[in-house]
């Protein structure tokens, strides 16, 4: 698990593969091997509900159903992050776009900073837990945490001098 997280973070921050590296690979017998059939694009992040429900994003989006890869028809963008609760409940984000997968297809999500729309941003990471979904975005020189509020993703409010919101101190360990 640590290796996967490191790879995804590395992809989000610096890109995954050079032009001469195989598009996609799968793990077999403890070594990485070429995984033919993935749509031709530069990949930046991957998430899977299980071995037969894997999604990958980059210069587009692709899905592996356990047998074959297929492409998604999405707005043209560089996608950098993906996370889901299941294969039917996913979020993908990238340059100036954050999309949610719904029963009717992919829907654009509004991103707000204290009630002001953010229109120029890049989603670097998406994750979640039992209480919600979170994304780290870059807008200009700022990195912002945004939280899915259902109708939009918003920066959290907290009082200066207080602890960061949503911090579960039971999970934190001192060095």
C-alpha positions as CSV (number, residue, x, y, z in Angstrom):
1,X,0.0,0.0,0.0
2,X,2.8,2.4,0.8
3,X,4.3,1.9,-2.6
4,X,1.0,2.7,-4.4
5,X,0.5,5.8,-2.3
6,X,4.0,7.0,-3.1
7,X,3.5,6.4,-6.8
8,X,0.2,8.3,-6.9
9,X,1.6,11.2,-4.9
10,X,4.7,11.2,-7.2
11,X,2.4,11.2,-10.3
12,X,0.3,14.1,-8.9
13,X,3.4,16.2,-8.2
14,X,5.6,15.4,-11.1
15,X,4.0,13.2,-13.7
16,X,4.3,9.5,-14.0
17,X,6.0,8.3,-17.2
18,X,8.4,9.5,-19.8
19,X,7.5,9.2,-23.4
20,X,9.5,5.9,-23.8
21,X,8.0,4.2,-20.8
22,X,5.2,1.6,-21.4
23,X,1.8,3.3,-21.0
24,X,0.6,1.0,-18.2
25,X,1.9,-2.0,-16.4
26,X,0.5,-4.5,-14.0
27,X,2.1,-6.5,-11.3
28,X,3.0,-10.2,-12.0
29,X,5.2,-12.5,-9.9
30,X,6.7,-9.6,-8.0
31,X,7.9,-7.6,-11.0
32,X,6.3,-5.0,-13.2
33,X,5.4,-6.2,-16.7
34,X,3.9,-4.5,-19.7
35,X,0.2,-4.4,-19.6
36,X,-0.9,-4.0,-23.2
37,X,-4.3,-2.7,-24.1
38,X,-4.5,0.5,-22.0
39,X,-5.6,3.5,-24.1
40,X,-2.6,5.5,-25.3
41,X,-2.2,8.5,-23.0
42,X,0.1,9.8,-20.3
43,X,-1.2,8.5,-17.0
44,X,-1.0,10.4,-13.7
45,X,-3.1,8.6,-11.1
46,X,-4.9,5.3,-10.6
47,X,-7.6,4.0,-8.2
48,X,-9.5,0.7,-8.0
49,X,-12.5,-0.6,-6.2
50,X,-11.1,-4.1,-6.8
51,X,-9.0,-6.0,-9.5
52,X,-11.9,-5.9,-12.0
53,X,-12.9,-2.2,-11.5
54,X,-9.8,0.0,-11.9
55,X,-9.7,3.6,-13.2
56,X,-6.7,5.5,-14.4
57,X,-6.5,9.2,-15.4
58,X,-4.0,11.5,-17.1
59,X,-4.6,13.0,-20.6
60,X,-8.0,11.3,-20.4
61,X,-9.6,8.5,-18.4
62,X,-9.7,4.8,-18.8
63,X,-11.4,1.9,-17.0
64,X,-10.3,-1.8,-16.6
65,X,-13.1,-4.2,-16.1
66,X,-10.9,-7.2,-15.3
67,X,-10.7,-8.2,-19.0
68,X,-10.0,-5.1,-21.1
69,X,-9.3,-1.4,-20.9
70,X,-11.7,1.2,-22.3
71,X,-11.7,5.0,-22.6
72,X,-14.1,7.4,-21.2
73,X,-15.5,10.3,-23.2
74,X,-14.7,13.3,-20.9
75,X,-14.0,17.0,-21.4
76,X,-10.4,17.5,-22.7
77,X,-8.2,18.2,-19.7
78,X,-5.1,17.0,-17.9
79,X,-6.5,14.9,-15.1
80,X,-4.2,14.5,-12.0
81,X,-6.2,12.8,-9.3
82,X,-8.9,10.2,-8.8
83,X,-10.6,8.7,-5.7
84,X,-13.8,6.8,-5.1
85,X,-16.0,5.0,-2.6
86,X,-17.0,2.4,-5.2
87,X,-16.9,2.0,-9.0
88,X,-20.1,4.0,-9.2
89,X,-19.1,6.8,-6.8
90,X,-15.9,8.5,-8.1
91,X,-14.3,11.9,-8.3
92,X,-11.6,12.9,-10.8
93,X,-9.8,16.2,-10.9
94,X,-7.2,18.0,-12.9
95,X,-6.5,21.3,-14.5
96,X,-9.5,23.6,-14.1
97,X,-11.8,20.6,-13.7
98,X,-13.3,18.5,-10.9
99,X,-15.9,15.8,-12.0
100,X,-18.1,13.5,-10.0
101,X,-19.4,10.2,-11.5
102,X,-23.2,9.9,-11.0
103,X,-25.9,7.6,-12.3
104,X,-26.4,9.9,-15.2
105,X,-22.7,10.3,-16.1
106,X,-19.8,12.6,-15.2
107,X,-21.0,16.0,-13.7
108,X,-18.8,19.1,-13.3
109,X,-18.3,20.2,-9.7
110,X,-18.1,23.8,-8.4
111,X,-15.1,24.8,-6.4
112,X,-15.4,27.6,-3.9
113,X,-13.0,29.6,-1.6
114,X,-15.1,31.2,1.1
115,X,-18.2,31.4,-1.3
116,X,-16.1,32.8,-4.2
117,X,-15.9,30.5,-7.3
118,X,-12.4,29.3,-8.1
119,X,-12.1,28.9,-11.9
120,X,-8.4,28.5,-12.4
121,X,-7.0,25.6,-10.4
122,X,-5.4,22.2,-10.5
123,X,-6.5,19.3,-8.4
124,X,-3.4,17.5,-7.1
125,X,-5.0,14.9,-4.8
126,X,-8.4,13.5,-3.9
127,X,-9.1,11.3,-0.9
128,X,-11.9,10.5,1.6
129,X,-12.9,8.8,4.8
130,X,-16.1,7.8,6.5
131,X,-17.1,11.5,7.0
132,X,-16.4,13.0,3.6
133,X,-14.3,13.7,0.5
134,X,-11.3,16.1,0.4
135,X,-9.1,17.5,-2.3
136,X,-5.9,19.5,-2.4
137,X,-5.9,22.1,-5.2
138,X,-3.4,24.6,-6.4
139,X,-4.7,28.0,-7.4
140,X,-2.0,30.5,-8.3
141,X,0.7,30.1,-5.7
142,X,-1.7,28.8,-3.1
143,X,-2.4,25.2,-2.0
144,X,-6.0,24.9,-0.6
145,X,-7.9,22.1,1.1
146,X,-11.4,21.8,-0.2
147,X,-14.2,19.6,1.2
148,X,-17.1,18.1,-0.8
149,X,-20.2,19.7,0.6
150,X,-22.6,17.9,-1.8
151,X,-23.5,20.8,-4.0
152,X,-19.9,22.2,-4.2
153,X,-16.3,21.7,-2.9
154,X,-15.5,24.4,-0.4
155,X,-12.5,25.6,1.7
156,X,-13.2,24.8,5.4
157,X,-13.9,27.6,7.8
158,X,-12.1,27.8,11.1
159,X,-11.0,30.5,13.6
160,X,-7.4,31.7,13.5
161,X,-5.3,30.0,16.2
162,X,-7.6,26.9,16.3
163,X,-6.5,23.5,15.2
164,X,-7.1,22.5,11.6
165,X,-10.6,21.2,11.0
166,X,-11.3,17.5,10.6
167,X,-8.0,16.5,12.4
168,X,-8.5,13.2,14.2
169,X,-5.8,13.4,16.9
170,X,-6.2,9.7,17.5
171,X,-4.6,9.0,14.2
172,X,-1.7,11.3,14.8
173,X,1.5,9.9,16.4
174,X,4.3,12.0,17.8
175,X,7.8,11.4,16.5
